[in-house]
Amino acid sequence: MSTQTQRFLTDVAELETALVHGQKYLDPHVVTQMEQILISARKRISLGVNHTVVALAGGTGSGKSSTFNAISGLDFADVGVRRPTTARVASCTWSSDAKELLDWIGVDLDRRISRDTALDGEEEKALRGLILLDLPDHDSVALHHKEIVDKALPLVDVLIWILDPQKYADQALHAGYLQQMVDAQASMIVVLNQMDTVGEREKTTLISDVQKVLGRDGLGSLTVRPISARTHEGIPELKAELQAAVERQSMASRRLGDELIRMAKLLESQAPISVETNPKTLIENESQRYFVAGGVPAVCDEVSERTARADSVANPPTVRAPNESTVSGARSRWLDRVTQNMTPLFAVAMREHAGSASNLTEALNEAASNIVVPWGQVPGTSRTPEVLSFAVAALLAVLAVFGFASSTFTIPINIVIGLGAIVCIGVGFLLRSQRHAKLRRAGRTRSENMRQDVHDAFESTLSSVLVEPLKPILEAHNAISSAAIKVISRSQSASKN
């Protein structure tokens, strides 16, 4: 198995797994479309990429069947005045081993021809491996014709859009098909048929107008090729381009790669990588809103102030959670923020599964009631040492005054006693200052610890009640976007190599 085939199989598996994860959250139309494309891709991989499948697509009257006959050199496709002319897919193969692939595409046996069986088969050797399809008109009034076209388009490797001078700006073609295939333009050719009906001076203007319309579709890199299936003008050049595509032998894989990238981008649009899916990040700083709404900062400030004043006589304050009305508003605003880049189905699922406001309020109240408010005396802040210092200072002061008054002590001794009183007073004030500083530090520490405890308790509550039920949805979103990015990244790496 080639490296490229292995990459395609890995890409298909990634996208299939992503669909499984996102079955409930993705647009049903996207799921259906991707399932069909991936089934086709897996089947095409199993059939190999030895053939280059080219399809002629266009509206009624554009001349697809005439172009088919001109390229094949055989008058096989139905050409007539009645529209729509092509009701079933017709094929011309430059290969003898395309039966299984044609069966898969859905070409009836009586609608198949092969140049290998013609007498001039060797003259067409440069096209060996080519399978040319003539698809029904995409704008047919018969709805099943459009269904055939829609089924066949993802299966082909090169799309040749046949436009005509009258309906080249047809909205059904541009809005319904071309604008949806911007990523596949490397595998598309745009042909402007019936140039034999246009005057020479009008050709340049007409081709320029078609080019402008394609530019508005996002297909500005495509070059419009003028042809006339009736006079064979431009047919040799068109066949030469098909020969180059066959010779490259990479067109089939390129088309398949383009289709897988298109599916990956479609998938990524359903689960944008810009959406935050990390549960921890989703509630980062969210507890602060509930912290403030519950008045907790005031409680923390009270703890700090009373600790600094050594005021622990009164009962400690109580931590409270916000009321249910406040919680409901905060919850709703949070959901608005985390779902703003999500697609509708993901956003609805998030709102339905997130914990309710009443459950969240109850859990926050319980968390608040379990918070232990730091209260009481701070160890090592007793007033006894400073009181003793002031008491000794007072005693020494009395002795000094008494000594001077009664001459009981000598003057030097009285001076020493007085100085001792002054020192004791200084020590007392120093001890008081140290105690106050320690109380202030303890108050700040208690306040900070309490803030952290409440934050942690509220954050844990938000995580368990609000976010935990959302984890399966977030994991699905992450799995989808990751798969899409991996497919796109592998494709980009392969193209560089």
C-alpha positions in Angstrom: 0.0 0.0 0.0 1.4 3.4 -1.0 2.0 6.2 1.5 -0.6 8.3 -0.2 -3.2 5.5 0.0 -2.4 5.0 3.6 -2.8 8.7 4.2 -6.2 8.8 2.5 -7.4 5.8 4.6 -6.2 7.5 7.8 -8.0 10.7 6.8 -11.2 8.8 6.1 -11.0 7.0 9.4 -10.4 10.3 11.2 -13.4 11.9 9.6 -15.6 8.8 10.2 -14.6 8.8 13.9 -15.4 12.5 14.2 -18.9 11.9 12.7 -19.5 9.2 15.4 -18.5 11.7 18.1 -20.6 14.5 16.6 -23.7 12.6 15.5 -25.9 14.4 18.0 -24.4 17.8 17.6 -23.7 18.3 13.9 -26.1 19.6 11.3 -28.0 16.5 10.0 -27.5 17.6 6.4 -23.8 17.9 7.0 -23.7 14.4 8.5 -25.6 12.9 5.6 -23.4 14.6 3.1 -20.2 13.5 4.8 -21.4 10.0 5.2 -22.1 9.7 1.5 -18.7 11.3 0.6 -16.7 9.1 3.0 -18.4 5.9 1.7 -17.6 7.0 -1.8 -14.0 7.9 -0.8 -13.4 4.5 0.9 -14.8 2.7 -2.1 -12.7 4.7 -4.5 -9.6 4.0 -2.5 -10.4 0.3 -2.6 -10.8 0.5 -6.4 -7.4 2.2 -6.7 -6.5 5.4 -8.5 -5.2 3.9 -11.8 -8.1 5.5 -13.7 -8.8 9.2 -14.3 -12.5 9.8 -14.2 -13.6 12.9 -16.0 -17.2 14.2 -16.0 -18.9 16.6 -18.2 -21.4 18.6 -16.2 -23.6 21.5 -17.1 -27.2 22.8 -17.7 -29.7 22.1 -20.4 -28.6 23.2 -23.8 -25.0 23.7 -22.9 -23.8 21.1 -25.3 -22.4 18.4 -22.9 -23.4 15.5 -25.1 -22.0 17.2 -28.2 -18.7 17.8 -26.3 -18.7 14.2 -25.1 -19.0 13.0 -28.7 -16.3 15.5 -29.9 -13.8 14.3 -27.3 -14.6 10.6 -27.7 -14.7 10.8 -31.5 -17.8 8.6 -31.5 -21.5 9.7 -31.9 -22.7 7.9 -28.8 -24.2 10.5 -26.4 -27.7 11.6 -27.2 -27.9 15.0 -28.9 -31.3 16.5 -29.8 -33.6 19.4 -29.5 -35.7 17.9 -26.7 -34.5 18.9 -23.3 -33.2 17.5 -21.0 -31.4 15.3 -23.5 -29.2 13.3 -21.2 -31.3 11.2 -18.8 -28.7 8.7 -17.7 -25.0 8.7 -17.3 -23.0 7.7 -20.4 -19.4 6.7 -20.4 -16.5 6.3 -22.8 -13.5 4.4 -21.5 -9.9 4.3 -22.8 -9.4 1.2 -20.7 -10.5 -2.5 -20.6 -10.5 -2.9 -16.8 -13.0 -0.2 -15.7 -16.0 -2.4 -15.3 -16.0 -2.4 -11.5 -15.4 1.3 -11.3 -18.3 2.0 -13.8 -20.6 -0.4 -11.8 -19.7 1.6 -8.7 -20.4 5.0 -10.4 -23.7 3.6 -11.7 -23.3 3.6 -15.5 -25.8 1.2 -17.1 -24.3 -1.4 -19.4 -26.0 0.0 -22.5 -24.6 3.4 -21.8 -20.9 2.3 -22.0 -18.5 2.4 -24.9 -14.8 1.8 -25.1 -12.2 3.2 -27.4 -10.2 0.0 -26.9 -12.7 -1.9 -29.1 -12.5 0.7 -31.9 -10.2 0.2 -34.9 -8.3 3.3 -34.1 -7.7 2.5 -30.4 -4.0 2.9 -30.6 -4.4 6.5 -31.9 -5.9 7.3 -28.5 -3.1 5.6 -26.5 -2.3 8.9 -24.7 -5.7 8.8 -23.1 -5.4 5.2 -21.8 -6.8 5.0 -18.3 -9.4 7.8 -19.0 -13.0 7.4 -18.2 -15.2 10.1 -19.7 -18.7 10.6 -18.3 -21.6 12.5 -19.7 -23.8 13.5 -16.7 -27.5 14.5 -16.8 -28.3 18.2 -16.9 -28.0 19.6 -13.4 -30.9 22.0 -13.9 -33.3 19.4 -15.4 -37.0 19.7 -14.5 -36.7 16.0 -13.7 -35.5 15.9 -10.1 -33.9 12.5 -10.3 -31.5 13.8 -13.0 -30.1 16.3 -10.4 -29.9 13.5 -7.9 -27.7 11.5 -10.4 -25.4 14.6 -10.8 -25.1 15.2 -7.1 -24.2 11.5 -6.5 -21.7 11.4 -9.3 -19.8 14.6 -8.7 -17.9 13.5 -5.6 -16.8 10.3 -7.4 -15.0 12.0 -10.3 -11.4 13.2 -10.5 -11.8 16.0 -13.1 -14.9 18.1 -13.5 -15.4 19.9 -16.8 -18.2 22.4 -16.5 -19.8 23.1 -19.9 -21.2 26.6 -20.0 -23.0 28.3 -22.9 -23.2 31.9 -24.0 -26.9 32.3 -23.0 -26.9 30.8 -19.4 -23.3 31.0 -18.2 -24.4 33.1 -15.2 -27.2 30.7 -14.2 -27.7 31.0 -10.4 -28.6 27.3 -10.1 -25.1 26.4 -11.4 -23.1 29.0 -9.4 -24.9 28.9 -6.1 -25.8 25.3 -6.2 -22.4 23.9 -7.4 -19.5 26.1 -8.3 -19.5 28.3 -5.1 -19.5 25.1 -3.0 -16.4 23.7 -4.8 -13.8 26.4 -4.2 -11.4 24.0 -2.6 -11.6 21.6 -5.6 -10.8 24.1 -8.3 -7.4 22.5 -9.0 -9.5 19.5 -10.4 -11.9 21.6 -12.4 -12.0 22.9 -16.0 -14.5 25.5 -17.2 -15.4 25.4 -20.9 -17.5 28.0 -22.8 -19.2 26.1 -25.6 -21.0 27.2 -28.8 -18.3 29.7 -29.7 -19.3 29.2 -33.3 -22.6 31.1 -32.5 -20.8 34.2 -31.3 -19.2 36.9 -33.4 -15.4 37.4 -33.2 -15.7 40.8 -31.6 -18.1 39.4 -28.9 -15.8 36.5 -27.9 -13.3 38.4 -25.8 -16.1 40.3 -23.9 -18.0 37.1 -23.3 -15.0 35.2 -22.0 -14.1 38.2 -19.8 -17.6 38.3 -18.3 -17.5 34.6 -17.5 -14.1 35.0 -15.9 -15.6 37.8 -13.7 -18.5 35.6 -12.6 -16.1 32.8 -11.7 -14.1 35.3 -9.7 -17.1 36.3 -7.7 -17.6 32.6 -7.0 -14.1 32.4 -5.5 -12.9 30.5 -8.6 -10.7 33.3 -10.1 -7.8 30.9 -10.7 -9.8 28.9 -13.3 -9.2 29.8 -17.0 -12.2 29.9 -19.3 -11.6 27.7 -22.4 -13.6 28.6 -25.5 -14.7 25.7 -27.7 -17.3 24.7 -30.2 -18.3 21.0 -30.0 -20.0 21.4 -33.5 -16.9 22.7 -35.3 -14.3 21.1 -33.0 -12.8 24.5 -32.2 -10.8 24.1 -29.0 -11.4 20.3 -28.8 -7.8 19.3 -29.6 -6.6 21.6 -26.8 -9.1 20.2 -24.4 -8.1 16.6 -25.2 -4.4 17.6 -24.7 -5.3 18.8 -21.2 -7.0 15.5 -20.5 -4.0 13.7 -21.8 -1.8 15.7 -19.4 -4.1 14.8 -16.5 -3.9 11.1 -17.4 -0.1 11.2 -17.8 0.2 12.8 -14.3 -1.7 9.8 -12.8 -2.2 12.0 -9.8 -5.4 13.6 -10.8 -7.6 10.9 -9.2 -5.7 11.2 -5.9 -5.7 15.0 -6.1 -9.4 15.0 -6.5 -9.9 12.5 -3.7 -7.6 14.6 -1.5 -9.5 17.8 -2.4 -12.7 16.1 -1.5 -11.4 15.0 1.9 -10.0 18.5 2.6 -13.4 19.9 1.7 -15.1 17.5 4.2 -12.5 18.4 6.8 -13.1 22.1 6.4 -16.9 21.5 6.5 -16.4 19.5 9.7 -14.2 22.2 11.2 -16.9 24.8 10.5 -19.2 22.7 12.6 -16.7 22.6 15.5 -14.4 25.6 15.2 -11.0 25.2 16.7 -11.5 28.7 18.3 -13.9 27.3 20.8 -12.3 26.6 24.2 -13.0 23.1 25.3 -10.6 22.7 28.3 -13.0 22.4 31.4 -10.4 24.1 33.7 -9.9 27.0 31.4 -13.7 27.5 31.0 -14.2 28.3 34.6 -10.9 30.1 35.2 -11.6 33.2 37.2 -15.3 32.5 37.1 -15.5 31.8 40.9 -14.5 35.5 41.4 -17.9 36.6 40.1 -19.7 34.5 42.7 -17.2 35.5 45.3 -18.0 39.2 44.8 -21.7 38.6 44.4 -21.9 36.8 47.7 -20.2 39.7 49.6 -17.2 37.5 50.5 -14.7 40.4 50.1 -16.4 42.3 52.9 -16.2 39.2 55.2 -12.5 38.8 54.4 -11.9 42.5 55.2 -13.8 42.1 58.5 -11.6 39.1 59.4 -8.5 41.1 58.6 -9.6 44.2 60.5 -10.7 42.4 63.7 -7.6 40.3 63.7 -5.5 43.4 63.5 -7.5 44.9 66.4 -7.3 41.6 68.4 -11.1 41.8 68.5 -12.3 38.2 68.8 -15.0 38.7 71.3 -17.9 38.9 68.9 -19.1 35.9 66.8 -17.2 35.3 63.5 -18.9 36.6 60.3 -20.6 34.1 58.0 -19.6 33.2 54.4 -22.6 33.3 52.1 -23.2 32.3 48.5 -25.1 34.6 46.1 -28.9 34.2 45.9 -30.5 32.1 43.2 -31.4 35.1 41.1 -27.8 36.3 41.0 -26.5 32.8 40.3 -29.0 32.3 37.5 -27.8 35.6 35.8 -24.1 34.7 36.2 -24.7 31.2 34.9 -26.6 32.5 31.8 -23.8 35.0 31.1 -21.2 32.3 31.4 -23.0 30.1 28.9 -23.3 33.0 26.5 -19.5 33.4 26.7 -18.5 29.8 26.3 -21.0 29.1 23.5 -20.6 32.2 21.4 -18.5 30.5 18.7 -20.3 27.2 18.8 -22.8 26.1 16.2 -26.5 26.1 17.3 -26.8 22.3 18.1 -23.6 22.4 20.3 -24.8 25.6 22.0 -28.3 24.1 22.7 -26.7 21.0 24.1 -24.5 23.0 26.4 -27.4 25.0 27.8 -29.5 21.8 28.3 -26.8 19.8 30.1 -25.2 22.5 32.3 -26.2 22.3 36.0 -29.3 24.3 36.7 -29.3 27.6 38.6 -31.1 26.0 41.6 -28.7 23.1 41.8 -25.8 25.5 41.6 -27.1 27.8 44.2 -27.7 24.9 46.6 -24.2 23.5 46.0 -22.6 27.0 46.5 -24.5 27.4 49.8 -23.2 24.1 51.0 -19.7 25.0 50.0 -20.0 28.3 51.8 -21.3 26.7 55.0 -18.2 24.4 55.1 -15.8 27.4 55.0 -14.0 27.7 58.4 -13.7 31.4 59.1 -10.3 32.1 60.8 -11.1 33.6 64.2 -9.8 33.9 67.8 -6.6 35.0 69.3 -3.4 34.9 67.2 -0.8 32.8 68.9 2.2 34.7 70.2 0.3 38.0 70.5 -0.3 38.1 74.2 -0.1 41.6 75.8 1.5 40.2 79.0 5.2 41.1 78.1 4.4 44.7 77.2 2.2 45.1 80.3 5.0 43.8 82.5 7.5 46.2 80.8 5.2 49.1 81.5 4.6 47.9 85.1 8.4 47.6 85.8 8.9 51.0 84.3 6.2 52.5 86.6 7.9 50.8 89.6 11.3 52.1 88.7 9.9 55.6 88.1 8.3 55.6 91.6 11.6 54.5 93.2 13.6 57.1 91.3 11.2 59.9 92.4 11.1 58.6 96.0 14.9 58.4 96.0 15.4 61.9 94.8 12.8 63.2 97.3 14.0 61.4 100.4 17.7 61.1 99.6 17.4 57.4 100.4 19.7 56.6 97.4 22.6 58.4 96.1 22.2 60.5 93.1 24.0 58.1 90.7 21.7 55.2 91.8 18.6 57.4 91.4 19.8 58.2 87.8 20.3 54.5 87.0 16.8 53.7 88.4 15.3 56.5 86.2 17.2 55.3 83.1 15.9 51.8 83.8 12.3 53.1 83.9 12.9 54.8 80.6 14.3 51.6 79.0 11.4 49.6 80.3 8.9 52.1 78.8 10.8 51.8 75.5 10.7 48.0 75.6 7.0 48.1 76.3 6.3 50.3 73.3 8.5 48.1 71.1 6.7 45.0 72.3 3.4 46.7 71.6 4.5 47.7 68.1 5.7 44.2 67.3 2.4 42.8 68.6 0.4 45.2 66.4 2.6 44.4 63.4 2.1 40.7 64.0 -1.6 41.1 64.3 -1.8 43.0 61.0 0.3 40.4 59.3 -1.9 37.7 60.8 -5.0 39.6 59.6 -3.8 39.8 56.1 -2.8 36.1 56.1 -6.1 35.1 57.5 -7.9 37.2 54.9 -5.8 35.9 52.0 -6.2 32.3 53.1 -9.9 32.7 53.5 -10.2 34.3 50.0 -8.3 31.3 48.6 -10.4 28.8 50.5 -13.7 30.4 49.2 -12.3 30.7 45.7 -11.3 27.0 45.7 -14.6 25.9 47.2 -16.6 27.9 44.7 -14.5 26.8 41.7 -14.7 23.2 42.7 -18.5 23.6 43.0 -18.7 25.3 39.6 -16.6 22.5 38.1 -18.7 19.7 39.5 -22.2 21.2 39.0 -21.8 23.4 35.9 -19.0 22.0 33.9 -18.8 18.2 34.7 -22.1 17.5 32.8 -20.7 19.3 29.8 -17.5 17.2 29.4 -19.0 14.7 26.9 -20.1 17.6 24.7 -16.7 19.4 25.0 -14.9 16.1 24.3 -17.0 15.6 21.2 -16.4 19.1 20.0 -12.6 18.7 20.6 -12.6 15.3 18.8 -14.3 16.8 15.8 -12.2 19.9 15.4 -9.0 17.9 16.1 -9.8 15.4 13.4 -10.5 18.1 10.9 -7.3 19.9 11.7 -5.3 16.7 11.5 -6.7 15.9 8.0 -6.0 19.4 6.8 -2.5 19.4 8.3 -1.6 16.1 6.8 -2.7 17.3 3.4 -0.7 20.5 3.7 2.4 18.5 4.7 1.9 16.1 1.8 1.6 19.0 -0.7 4.9 20.5 0.5 6.6 17.2 0.0 
